Amino acid sequence: MFAILMTGCTKVGSSAGSGARNPWTQPGVLRIAVAGTIKSLNPLLSTTTTEALAETFVLDPLIATDPEGRDVPVLAERVPTLENGDIAKDGLTITYRLRKHVRWQDGAMFTSRDVKFSFRAIMNSNTAITSRHGYDLVSKIDTPDDFTVVLHLKHPFAPAVHT
């Protein structure tokens, strides 16, 4: 099996000199070979591991987890915690401060309205998603300004920081 895998890495020809590009190479284009067909890059509708993996190349979360298991901000400026006041002492309110100057691929600014839109899409009963677990514990979402999202929970739920 190892020999078969290695043949995929074998140099086929020598016409492309050192540092030359293959004829199919396009600067700025990433091509990824996957087994199967990707039917959706919408995380609400995707159903396969391959789709979820492909989505990581085009979508960012508010908060992620680094290889050491620590929460790290991605689209958020910081991770909400009790210490920084972004999680209320009763655990029922979580505030996300969004990074400024983040843009969608079309150049539109990423704002708190986008987060609220995504939450509403998840909670819409007409959206055929596999699970609303965790999201169903949000009683209300506020967007007091373009870069602040406030989740109000029905009861404390530690994984809500990653919603």
OpenMM code with the backbone's topology and positions (N, CA, C; nanometers):
from openmm import Vec3, app, unit

residues = "MET PHE ALA ILE LEU MET THR GLY CYS THR LYS VAL GLY SER SER ALA GLY SER GLY ALA ARG ASN PRO TRP THR GLN PRO GLY VAL LEU ARG ILE ALA VAL ALA GLY THR ILE LYS SER LEU ASN PRO LEU LEU SER THR THR THR THR GLU ALA LEU ALA GLU THR PHE VAL LEU ASP PRO LEU ILE ALA THR ASP PRO GLU GLY ARG ASP VAL PRO VAL LEU ALA GLU ARG VAL PRO THR LEU GLU ASN GLY ASP ILE ALA LYS ASP GLY LEU THR ILE THR TYR ARG LEU ARG LYS HIS VAL ARG TRP GLN ASP GLY ALA MET PHE THR SER ARG ASP VAL LYS PHE SER PHE ARG ALA ILE MET ASN SER ASN THR ALA ILE THR SER ARG HIS GLY TYR ASP LEU VAL SER LYS ILE ASP THR PRO ASP ASP PHE THR VAL VAL LEU HIS LEU LYS HIS PRO PHE ALA PRO ALA VAL HIS THR".split()
positions = [
    Vec3(0.0829, -0.1191, 0.0000),
    Vec3(0.0000, 0.0000, 0.0000),
    Vec3(0.0874, 0.1256, 0.0000),
    Vec3(0.1961, 0.1249, 0.0809),
    Vec3(0.2844, 0.2406, 0.0872),
    Vec3(0.3438, 0.2708, -0.0494),
    Vec3(0.3808, 0.1666, -0.1235),
    Vec3(0.4396, 0.1862, -0.2568),
    Vec3(0.3400, 0.2521, -0.3506),
    Vec3(0.2145, 0.2164, -0.3398),
    Vec3(0.1111, 0.2774, -0.4241),
    Vec3(0.0975, 0.4246, -0.3910),
    Vec3(0.0972, 0.4586, -0.2641),
    Vec3(0.0862, 0.5987, -0.2236),
    Vec3(0.2054, 0.6788, -0.2728),
    Vec3(0.3240, 0.6217, -0.2664),
    Vec3(0.4436, 0.6925, -0.3078),
    Vec3(0.4473, 0.7184, -0.4585),
    Vec3(0.3823, 0.6319, -0.5374),
    Vec3(0.3823, 0.6552, -0.6819),
    Vec3(0.3077, 0.7825, -0.7153),
    Vec3(0.2159, 0.8225, -0.6309),
    Vec3(0.1446, 0.9483, -0.6527),
    Vec3(0.2352, 1.0685, -0.6353),
    Vec3(0.3488, 1.0508, -0.5719),
    Vec3(0.4428, 1.1593, -0.5480),
    Vec3(0.5623, 1.1549, -0.6431),
    Vec3(0.5611, 1.0604, -0.7354),
    Vec3(0.6734, 1.0440, -0.8267),
    Vec3(0.6711, 1.1492, -0.9351),
    Vec3(0.7863, 1.2015, -0.9681),
    Vec3(0.7993, 1.2989, -1.0762),
    Vec3(0.7721, 1.2287, -1.2086),
    Vec3(0.6808, 1.2814, -1.2874),
    Vec3(0.6399, 1.2180, -1.4114),
    Vec3(0.7311, 1.2553, -1.5268),
    Vec3(0.7689, 1.3782, -1.5353),
    Vec3(0.8524, 1.4207, -1.6474),
    Vec3(0.9499, 1.5267, -1.6024),
    Vec3(1.0411, 1.5609, -1.6902),
    Vec3(1.1414, 1.6594, -1.6538),
    Vec3(1.1307, 1.7854, -1.7374),
    Vec3(1.0194, 1.8008, -1.8134),
    Vec3(1.0075, 1.9185, -1.8995),
    Vec3(0.9915, 2.0470, -1.8193),
    Vec3(0.9330, 2.0373, -1.7002),
    Vec3(0.9193, 2.1556, -1.6147),
    Vec3(1.0463, 2.1649, -1.5321),
    Vec3(1.1308, 2.2603, -1.5629),
    Vec3(1.2598, 2.2753, -1.4951),
    Vec3(1.2423, 2.3124, -1.3501),
    Vec3(1.3494, 2.3249, -1.2810),
    Vec3(1.3481, 2.3600, -1.1398),
    Vec3(1.2764, 2.4925, -1.1188),
    Vec3(1.1747, 2.4917, -1.0370),
    Vec3(1.0997, 2.6136, -1.0076),
    Vec3(0.9918, 2.6452, -1.1101),
    Vec3(0.9839, 2.5686, -1.2184),
    Vec3(0.8815, 2.5941, -1.3199),
    Vec3(0.7475, 2.5420, -1.2715),
    Vec3(0.6411, 2.5966, -1.3265),
    Vec3(0.5065, 2.5542, -1.2885),
    Vec3(0.4537, 2.4519, -1.3878),
    Vec3(0.3651, 2.3684, -1.3377),
    Vec3(0.2954, 2.2770, -1.4258),
    Vec3(0.1918, 2.3560, -1.5047),
    Vec3(0.1508, 2.3076, -1.6219),
    Vec3(0.0561, 2.3836, -1.7032),
    Vec3(-0.0800, 2.4052, -1.6356),
    Vec3(-0.1160, 2.3183, -1.5414),
    Vec3(-0.2462, 2.3321, -1.4754),
    Vec3(-0.2397, 2.4213, -1.3511),
    Vec3(-0.1235, 2.4674, -1.3131),
    Vec3(-0.1064, 2.5515, -1.1953),
    Vec3(-0.1619, 2.6915, -1.2209),
    Vec3(-0.2426, 2.7395, -1.1263),
    Vec3(-0.2961, 2.8751, -1.1314),
    Vec3(-0.2596, 2.9447, -1.0009),
    Vec3(-0.1838, 3.0537, -1.0073),
    Vec3(-0.1474, 3.1248, -0.8840),
    Vec3(-0.2723, 3.1653, -0.8054),
    Vec3(-0.2684, 3.1445, -0.6753),
    Vec3(-0.3801, 3.1830, -0.5891),
    Vec3(-0.4927, 3.0811, -0.5848),
    Vec3(-0.4763, 2.9655, -0.6507),
    Vec3(-0.5804, 2.8631, -0.6526),
    Vec3(-0.5305, 2.7416, -0.5756),
    Vec3(-0.6081, 2.6991, -0.4749),
    Vec3(-0.5772, 2.5794, -0.3990),
    Vec3(-0.6689, 2.4688, -0.4473),
    Vec3(-0.6128, 2.3580, -0.4877),
    Vec3(-0.6913, 2.2431, -0.5323),
    Vec3(-0.6710, 2.1314, -0.4314),
    Vec3(-0.7810, 2.0696, -0.3924),
    Vec3(-0.7764, 1.9631, -0.2938),
    Vec3(-0.8510, 1.8439, -0.3503),
    Vec3(-0.7869, 1.7294, -0.3550),
    Vec3(-0.8510, 1.6071, -0.4009),
    Vec3(-0.9248, 1.5438, -0.2838),
    Vec3(-1.0496, 1.5096, -0.3060),
    Vec3(-1.1290, 1.4447, -0.2018),
    Vec3(-1.1978, 1.3234, -0.2610),
    Vec3(-1.2243, 1.2274, -0.1754),
    Vec3(-1.3018, 1.1114, -0.2173),
    Vec3(-1.4495, 1.1474, -0.2045),
    Vec3(-1.5240, 1.1275, -0.3072),
    Vec3(-1.6662, 1.1573, -0.3021),
    Vec3(-1.6965, 1.2933, -0.3599),
    Vec3(-1.8209, 1.3320, -0.3464),
    Vec3(-1.8691, 1.4577, -0.4017),
    Vec3(-1.9077, 1.5520, -0.2888),
    Vec3(-1.8645, 1.6755, -0.3000),
    Vec3(-1.9052, 1.7766, -0.2034),
    Vec3(-2.0350, 1.8380, -0.2559),
    Vec3(-2.1435, 1.8206, -0.1792),
    Vec3(-2.2738, 1.8699, -0.2216),
    Vec3(-2.3054, 2.0071, -0.1652),
    Vec3(-2.2371, 2.0440, -0.0558),
    Vec3(-2.2656, 2.1724, 0.0075),
    Vec3(-2.1437, 2.2204, 0.0839),
    Vec3(-2.1205, 2.3521, 0.0806),
    Vec3(-2.0210, 2.4138, 0.1680),
    Vec3(-2.0911, 2.4967, 0.2750),
    Vec3(-2.2198, 2.4727, 0.2921),
    Vec3(-2.2970, 2.5389, 0.3958),
    Vec3(-2.2966, 2.4485, 0.5182),
    Vec3(-2.2325, 2.4902, 0.6276),
    Vec3(-2.2231, 2.4027, 0.7446),
    Vec3(-2.3588, 2.3656, 0.8038),
    Vec3(-2.4622, 2.4407, 0.7719),
    Vec3(-2.5952, 2.4041, 0.8205),
    Vec3(-2.6510, 2.2843, 0.7449),
    Vec3(-2.6066, 2.2662, 0.6218),
    Vec3(-2.6631, 2.1627, 0.5365),
    Vec3(-2.5678, 2.0483, 0.5062),
    Vec3(-2.4407, 2.0648, 0.5356),
    Vec3(-2.3447, 1.9594, 0.5036),
    Vec3(-2.3653, 1.8392, 0.5955),
    Vec3(-2.3358, 1.7213, 0.5410),
    Vec3(-2.3617, 1.5987, 0.6165),
    Vec3(-2.2430, 1.5041, 0.6206),
    Vec3(-2.1333, 1.5390, 0.5539),
    Vec3(-2.0199, 1.4466, 0.5503),
    Vec3(-1.8953, 1.5104, 0.6109),
    Vec3(-1.8040, 1.4252, 0.6514),
    Vec3(-1.6767, 1.4722, 0.7049),
    Vec3(-1.5993, 1.5487, 0.5983),
    Vec3(-1.6070, 1.5018, 0.4744),
    Vec3(-1.5370, 1.5687, 0.3641),
    Vec3(-1.5886, 1.7109, 0.3473),
    Vec3(-1.7197, 1.7297, 0.3538),
    Vec3(-1.7769, 1.8642, 0.3428),
    Vec3(-1.7309, 1.9514, 0.4594),
    Vec3(-1.7340, 1.8957, 0.5788),
    Vec3(-1.6907, 1.9725, 0.6968),
    Vec3(-1.5441, 2.0123, 0.6849),
    Vec3(-1.4605, 1.9236, 0.6341),
    Vec3(-1.3192, 1.9558, 0.6157),
    Vec3(-1.3013, 2.0661, 0.5124),
    Vec3(-1.3725, 2.0574, 0.4016),
    Vec3(-1.3628, 2.1597, 0.2970),
    Vec3(-1.4098, 2.2957, 0.3495),
    Vec3(-1.5095, 2.2958, 0.4357),
    Vec3(-1.5615, 2.4214, 0.4910),
    Vec3(-1.4560, 2.4942, 0.5736),
    Vec3(-1.3640, 2.4211, 0.6339),
    Vec3(-1.2615, 2.4862, 0.7158),
    Vec3(-1.1691, 2.5743, 0.6321),
    Vec3(-1.1653, 2.5520, 0.5013),
    Vec3(-1.0826, 2.6350, 0.4140),
    Vec3(-1.1508, 2.7656, 0.3746),
    Vec3(-1.2839, 2.7736, 0.3911),
    Vec3(-1.3558, 2.8929, 0.3445),
    Vec3(-1.4358, 2.9641, 0.4524),
    Vec3(-1.4536, 2.9025, 0.5683),
    Vec3(-1.5339, 2.9631, 0.6748),
    Vec3(-1.4540, 2.9673, 0.8050),
    Vec3(-1.4721, 3.0723, 0.8810),
    Vec3(-1.4061, 3.0855, 1.0101),
    Vec3(-1.5096, 3.0912, 1.1217),
    Vec3(-1.4783, 3.0350, 1.2390),
    Vec3(-1.5679, 3.0447, 1.3545),
    Vec3(-1.5380, 3.1704, 1.4363),
    Vec3(-1.6255, 3.2026, 1.5300),
    Vec3(-1.5973, 3.3111, 1.6231),
    Vec3(-1.4805, 3.2706, 1.7135),
    Vec3(-1.4865, 3.1477, 1.7654),
    Vec3(-1.3873, 3.0939, 1.8572),
    Vec3(-1.3481, 2.9555, 1.8072),
    Vec3(-1.2197, 2.9219, 1.8164),
    Vec3(-1.1729, 2.7888, 1.7783),
    Vec3(-1.0897, 2.7320, 1.8924),
    Vec3(-1.0409, 2.6115, 1.8732),
    Vec3(-0.9554, 2.5471, 1.9716),
    Vec3(-0.8204, 2.5187, 1.9067),
    Vec3(-0.7130, 2.5578, 1.9732),
    Vec3(-0.5797, 2.5352, 1.9160),
    Vec3(-0.5346, 2.3910, 1.9446),
    Vec3(-0.4222, 2.3476, 1.8882),
    Vec3(-0.3761, 2.2092, 1.9072),
    Vec3(-0.3528, 2.1690, 2.0526),
    Vec3(-0.3315, 2.2668, 2.1402),
    Vec3(-0.3124, 2.2366, 2.2830),
    Vec3(-0.4436, 2.2358, 2.3607),
    Vec3(-0.5568, 2.2552, 2.2906),
    Vec3(-0.6871, 2.2505, 2.3560),
    Vec3(-0.7328, 2.3820, 2.4163),
    Vec3(-0.6633, 2.4911, 2.3845),
    Vec3(-0.7015, 2.6229, 2.4369),
    Vec3(-0.7956, 2.6925, 2.3403),
    Vec3(-0.8923, 2.7648, 2.3949),
    Vec3(-0.9807, 2.8470, 2.3120),
    Vec3(-0.9015, 2.9654, 2.2585),
    Vec3(-0.9221, 2.9954, 2.1300),
    Vec3(-0.8552, 3.1098, 2.0670),
    Vec3(-0.9568, 3.1876, 1.9845),
    Vec3(-0.9478, 3.3195, 1.9847),
    Vec3(-1.0410, 3.3985, 1.9042),
    Vec3(-1.0033, 3.3903, 1.7558),
    Vec3(-1.1036, 3.3857, 1.6708),
    Vec3(-1.0810, 3.3868, 1.5263),
    Vec3(-1.1536, 3.5087, 1.4696),
    Vec3(-1.2853, 3.5039, 1.4619),
    Vec3(-1.3610, 3.6213, 1.4190),
    Vec3(-1.3947, 3.7114, 1.5374),
    Vec3(-1.3831, 3.6584, 1.6562),
    Vec3(-1.4008, 3.7395, 1.7766),
    Vec3(-1.2667, 3.8031, 1.8125),
    Vec3(-1.2720, 3.9197, 1.8769),
    Vec3(-1.1480, 3.9860, 1.9218),
    Vec3(-1.0823, 3.9106, 2.0364),
    Vec3(-1.1664, 3.8503, 2.1201),
    Vec3(-1.1157, 3.7779, 2.2355),
    Vec3(-1.2151, 3.6679, 2.2717),
    Vec3(-1.1697, 3.5736, 2.3491),
    Vec3(-1.2552, 3.4657, 2.3962),
    Vec3(-1.3356, 3.5169, 2.5151),
    Vec3(-1.4682, 3.5027, 2.5124),
    Vec3(-1.5471, 3.5442, 2.6287),
    Vec3(-1.5111, 3.4612, 2.7514),
    Vec3(-1.4886, 3.5305, 2.8642),
    Vec3(-1.4586, 3.4634, 2.9912),
    Vec3(-1.5261, 3.5401, 3.1044),
    Vec3(-1.5318, 3.4772, 3.2205),
    Vec3(-1.5798, 3.5479, 3.3399),
    Vec3(-1.4834, 3.6607, 3.3750),
    Vec3(-1.3537, 3.6333, 3.3595),
    Vec3(-1.2509, 3.7297, 3.3984),
    Vec3(-1.2583, 3.8593, 3.3180),
    Vec3(-1.2857, 3.8504, 3.1874),
    Vec3(-1.2912, 3.9738, 3.1072),
    Vec3(-1.4323, 4.0340, 3.1032),
    Vec3(-1.5262, 3.9716, 3.1748),
    Vec3(-1.6614, 4.0254, 3.1853),
    Vec3(-1.7526, 3.9918, 3.0686),
    Vec3(-1.7053, 3.9131, 2.9720),
    Vec3(-1.7885, 3.8785, 2.8570),
    Vec3(-1.8823, 3.7623, 2.8839),
    Vec3(-1.8627, 3.6947, 2.9974),
    Vec3(-1.9604, 3.5967, 3.0449),
    Vec3(-2.0116, 3.6485, 3.1775),
    Vec3(-2.1439, 3.6618, 3.1883),
    Vec3(-2.2032, 3.7117, 3.3128),
    Vec3(-2.1789, 3.6129, 3.4264),
    Vec3(-2.1747, 3.6644, 3.5486),
    Vec3(-2.1487, 3.5802, 3.6661),
    Vec3(-2.2509, 3.4672, 3.6792),
    Vec3(-2.3756, 3.4910, 3.6345),
    Vec3(-2.4775, 3.3863, 3.6425),
    Vec3(-2.4689, 3.2889, 3.5245),
    Vec3(-2.3797, 3.3142, 3.4290),
    Vec3(-2.3613, 3.2259, 3.3149),
    Vec3(-2.4689, 3.2341, 3.2088),
    Vec3(-2.5591, 3.3314, 3.2208),
    Vec3(-2.6726, 3.3393, 3.1285),
    Vec3(-2.6521, 3.4350, 3.0113),
    Vec3(-2.5456, 3.5125, 3.0143),
    Vec3(-2.5198, 3.6091, 2.9068),
    Vec3(-2.3748, 3.5958, 2.8620),
    Vec3(-2.3569, 3.5825, 2.7305),
    Vec3(-2.2228, 3.5746, 2.6717),
    Vec3(-2.2123, 3.6841, 2.5663),
    Vec3(-2.1090, 3.7660, 2.5779),
    Vec3(-2.0878, 3.8759, 2.4837),
    Vec3(-1.9656, 3.8468, 2.3985),
    Vec3(-1.9842, 3.8592, 2.2680),
    Vec3(-1.8741, 3.8447, 2.1727),
    Vec3(-1.8418, 3.9814, 2.1156),
    Vec3(-1.7168, 4.0177, 2.1217),
    Vec3(-1.6679, 4.1403, 2.0580),
    Vec3(-1.6022, 4.0960, 1.9267),
    Vec3(-1.6590, 4.1381, 1.8150),
    Vec3(-1.6105, 4.0929, 1.6854),
    Vec3(-1.4908, 4.1743, 1.6372),
    Vec3(-1.4021, 4.1076, 1.5645),
    Vec3(-1.2894, 4.1774, 1.5028),
    Vec3(-1.3429, 4.2749, 1.3988),
    Vec3(-1.2805, 4.3882, 1.3928),
    Vec3(-1.3180, 4.4885, 1.2930),
    Vec3(-1.2346, 4.4651, 1.1667),
    Vec3(-1.2835, 4.5155, 1.0575),
    Vec3(-1.2143, 4.5080, 0.9285),
    Vec3(-1.2095, 4.3673, 0.8698),
    Vec3(-1.2986, 4.2768, 0.9154),
    Vec3(-1.3097, 4.1450, 0.8533),
    Vec3(-1.4109, 4.1583, 0.7406),
    Vec3(-1.3762, 4.1040, 0.6275),
    Vec3(-1.4642, 4.1155, 0.5108),
    Vec3(-1.4947, 3.9779, 0.4527),
    Vec3(-1.6139, 3.9684, 0.3961),
    Vec3(-1.6533, 3.8506, 0.3213),
    Vec3(-1.5778, 3.8518, 0.1889),
    Vec3(-1.5867, 3.7420, 0.1153),
    Vec3(-1.5169, 3.7319, -0.0120),
    Vec3(-1.5614, 3.8386, -0.1115),
    Vec3(-1.6846, 3.8867, -0.0986),
    Vec3(-1.7343, 3.9899, -0.1916),
    Vec3(-1.6990, 4.1312, -0.1457),
    Vec3(-1.6258, 4.1430, -0.0352),
    Vec3(-1.5836, 4.2736, 0.0137),
    Vec3(-1.6744, 4.3338, 0.1196),
    Vec3(-1.7931, 4.2748, 0.1413),
    Vec3(-1.8855, 4.3263, 0.2436),
    Vec3(-1.8268, 4.3040, 0.3825),
    Vec3(-1.8507, 4.3973, 0.4725),
    Vec3(-1.8009, 4.3898, 0.6101),
    Vec3(-1.8742, 4.2788, 0.6864),
    Vec3(-1.8005, 4.2017, 0.7650),
    Vec3(-1.8579, 4.1019, 0.8555),
    Vec3(-1.9016, 4.1740, 0.9819),
    Vec3(-2.0308, 4.1607, 1.0176),
    Vec3(-2.0840, 4.2317, 1.1336),
    Vec3(-2.1673, 4.1398, 1.2222),
    Vec3(-2.2125, 4.1945, 1.3319),
    Vec3(-2.2982, 4.1207, 1.4240),
    Vec3(-2.4283, 4.0766, 1.3568),
    Vec3(-2.4718, 4.1497, 1.2558),
    Vec3(-2.5937, 4.1097, 1.1836),
    Vec3(-2.5744, 3.9749, 1.1134),
    Vec3(-2.4525, 3.9474, 1.0683),
    Vec3(-2.4235, 3.8184, 1.0053),
    Vec3(-2.4341, 3.7045, 1.1060),
    Vec3(-2.3869, 3.7277, 1.2272),
    Vec3(-2.3963, 3.6265, 1.3319),
    Vec3(-2.5427, 3.6009, 1.3645),
    Vec3(-2.6204, 3.7080, 1.3776),
    Vec3(-2.7627, 3.6926, 1.4083),
    Vec3(-2.8351, 3.6224, 1.2941),
    Vec3(-2.8011, 3.6538, 1.1705),
    Vec3(-2.8613, 3.5874, 1.0545),
    Vec3(-2.8333, 3.4373, 1.0595),
    Vec3(-2.7083, 3.4008, 1.0890),
    Vec3(-2.6713, 3.2591, 1.0960),
    Vec3(-2.7478, 3.1881, 1.2065),
    Vec3(-2.7604, 3.2537, 1.3223),
    Vec3(-2.8355, 3.1941, 1.4329),
    Vec3(-2.9812, 3.1717, 1.3924),
    Vec3(-3.0426, 3.2703, 1.3292),
    Vec3(-3.1822, 3.2557, 1.2860),
    Vec3(-3.1968, 3.1442, 1.1825),
    Vec3(-3.0993, 3.1314, 1.0933),
    Vec3(-3.1044, 3.0243, 0.9936),
    Vec3(-3.0972, 2.8877, 1.0614),
    Vec3(-3.0130, 2.8757, 1.1628),
    Vec3(-3.0023, 2.7504, 1.2371),
    Vec3(-3.1341, 2.7178, 1.3064),
    Vec3(-3.1964, 2.8172, 1.3662),
    Vec3(-3.3186, 2.7945, 1.4442),
    Vec3(-3.4448, 2.7873, 1.3589),
    Vec3(-3.4366, 2.8234, 1.2326),
    Vec3(-3.5531, 2.8180, 1.1436),
    Vec3(-3.5946, 2.6719, 1.1248),
    Vec3(-3.7191, 2.6408, 1.1570),
    Vec3(-3.7666, 2.5023, 1.1461),
    Vec3(-3.7670, 2.4518, 1.0018),
    Vec3(-3.7600, 2.5405, 0.9060),
    Vec3(-3.7539, 2.4991, 0.7653),
    Vec3(-3.6117, 2.4651, 0.7195),
    Vec3(-3.5127, 2.4899, 0.8042),
    Vec3(-3.3749, 2.4555, 0.7709),
    Vec3(-3.3503, 2.3124, 0.8171),
    Vec3(-3.3212, 2.2250, 0.7228),
    Vec3(-3.3024, 2.0828, 0.7529),
    Vec3(-3.1593, 2.0592, 0.8011),
    Vec3(-3.1353, 2.0860, 0.9296),
    Vec3(-3.0018, 2.0638, 0.9856),
    Vec3(-3.0047, 1.9402, 1.0751),
    Vec3(-2.8871, 1.8852, 1.1018),
    Vec3(-2.8813, 1.7614, 1.1792),
    Vec3(-2.9041, 1.7825, 1.3287),
    Vec3(-2.8689, 1.8998, 1.3813),
    Vec3(-2.8862, 1.9233, 1.5243),
    Vec3(-2.8893, 2.0729, 1.5556),
    Vec3(-2.9718, 2.1081, 1.6507),
    Vec3(-2.9753, 2.2440, 1.7036),
    Vec3(-2.9249, 2.2457, 1.8481),
    Vec3(-2.8601, 2.1369, 1.8880),
    Vec3(-2.8126, 2.1226, 2.0249),
    Vec3(-2.7230, 2.2406, 2.0635),
    Vec3(-2.7537, 2.3014, 2.1727),
    Vec3(-2.6803, 2.4187, 2.2206),
    Vec3(-2.7450, 2.5476, 2.1728),
    Vec3(-2.7730, 2.5548, 2.0432),
    Vec3(-2.8383, 2.6740, 1.9898),
    Vec3(-2.9793, 2.6872, 2.0470),
    Vec3(-3.0430, 2.5736, 2.0753),
    Vec3(-3.1787, 2.5764, 2.1307),
    Vec3(-3.1820, 2.6278, 2.2740),
    Vec3(-3.0649, 2.6477, 2.3350),
    Vec3(-3.0585, 2.7022, 2.4704),
    Vec3(-3.0457, 2.8542, 2.4713),
    Vec3(-3.0374, 2.9146, 2.3532),
    Vec3(-3.0304, 3.0606, 2.3422),
    Vec3(-3.1736, 3.1137, 2.3395),
    Vec3(-3.2070, 3.1980, 2.4369),
    Vec3(-3.3421, 3.2549, 2.4414),
    Vec3(-3.3540, 3.3792, 2.3544),
    Vec3(-3.2399, 3.4505, 2.3383),
    Vec3(-3.2426, 3.5754, 2.2616),
    Vec3(-3.1009, 3.6105, 2.2205),
    Vec3(-3.0886, 3.6770, 2.1053),
    Vec3(-2.9592, 3.7266, 2.0594),
    Vec3(-2.9742, 3.8752, 2.0290),
    Vec3(-2.8875, 3.9549, 2.0886),
    Vec3(-2.8893, 4.1001, 2.0665),
    Vec3(-2.7652, 4.1414, 1.9874),
    Vec3(-2.7816, 4.2460, 1.9075),
    Vec3(-2.6692, 4.3047, 1.8331),
    Vec3(-2.6724, 4.4555, 1.8558),
    Vec3(-2.6212, 4.5001, 1.9717),
    Vec3(-2.6293, 4.6418, 2.0062),
    Vec3(-2.5502, 4.7338, 1.9132),
    Vec3(-2.4486, 4.6777, 1.8450),
    Vec3(-2.3754, 4.7554, 1.7451),
    Vec3(-2.3182, 4.6572, 1.6433),
    Vec3(-2.2477, 4.7067, 1.5444),
    Vec3(-2.1965, 4.6218, 1.4362),
    Vec3(-2.0952, 4.5174, 1.4813),
    Vec3(-2.0327, 4.5388, 1.5963),
    Vec3(-1.9245, 4.4497, 1.6369),
    Vec3(-1.9461, 4.3855, 1.7733),
    Vec3(-2.0719, 4.3805, 1.8180),
    Vec3(-2.1041, 4.3166, 1.9449),
    Vec3(-2.2243, 4.2251, 1.9278),
    Vec3(-2.2098, 4.1024, 1.9755),
    Vec3(-2.3176, 4.0038, 1.9758),
    Vec3(-2.3370, 3.9599, 2.1196),
    Vec3(-2.4624, 3.9615, 2.1667),
    Vec3(-2.4919, 3.9198, 2.3039),
    Vec3(-2.5913, 3.8039, 2.2991),
    Vec3(-2.5472, 3.6888, 2.3513),
    Vec3(-2.6355, 3.5724, 2.3619),
    Vec3(-2.6944, 3.5680, 2.5018),
    Vec3(-2.8241, 3.5470, 2.5089),
    Vec3(-2.8936, 3.5281, 2.6364),
    Vec3(-2.9373, 3.3821, 2.6413),
    Vec3(-2.8880, 3.3088, 2.7418),
    Vec3(-2.9156, 3.1661, 2.7521),
    Vec3(-3.0314, 3.1384, 2.8469),
    Vec3(-3.1000, 3.0284, 2.8218),
    Vec3(-3.2085, 2.9839, 2.9090),
    Vec3(-3.1531, 2.9320, 3.0414),
    Vec3(-3.0378, 2.8681, 3.0358),
    Vec3(-2.9641, 2.8255, 3.1554),
    Vec3(-2.8174, 2.8141, 3.1185),
    Vec3(-2.7284, 2.8165, 3.2166),
    Vec3(-2.5847, 2.8098, 3.1857),
    Vec3(-2.5503, 2.6840, 3.1046),
    Vec3(-2.4647, 2.7021, 3.0053),
    Vec3(-2.4244, 2.5918, 2.9173),
    Vec3(-2.2822, 2.6216, 2.8725),
    Vec3(-2.1837, 2.5579, 2.9366),
    Vec3(-2.0421, 2.5892, 2.9121),
    Vec3(-2.0018, 2.5870, 2.7640),
    Vec3(-2.0452, 2.4888, 2.6837),
    Vec3(-2.0029, 2.4882, 2.5432),
    Vec3(-2.0603, 2.6032, 2.4597),
    Vec3(-2.1475, 2.6844, 2.5167),
    Vec3(-2.2088, 2.7940, 2.4407),
    Vec3(-2.1051, 2.8941, 2.3890),
    Vec3(-1.9897, 2.9014, 2.4509),
    Vec3(-1.8850, 2.9942, 2.4054),
    Vec3(-1.8464, 2.9588, 2.2618),
    Vec3(-1.8596, 2.8323, 2.2235),
    Vec3(-1.8231, 2.7882, 2.0900),
    Vec3(-1.9393, 2.7893, 1.9908),
    Vec3(-2.0524, 2.8458, 2.0245),
    Vec3(-2.1664, 2.8475, 1.9315),
    Vec3(-2.1420, 2.9416, 1.8180),
] * unit.nanometer
topology = app.Topology()
chain = topology.addChain("A")
for resn in residues:
    res = topology.addResidue(resn, chain)
    for name in ("N", "CA", "C"):
        topology.addAtom(name, app.Element.getBySymbol(name[0]), res)
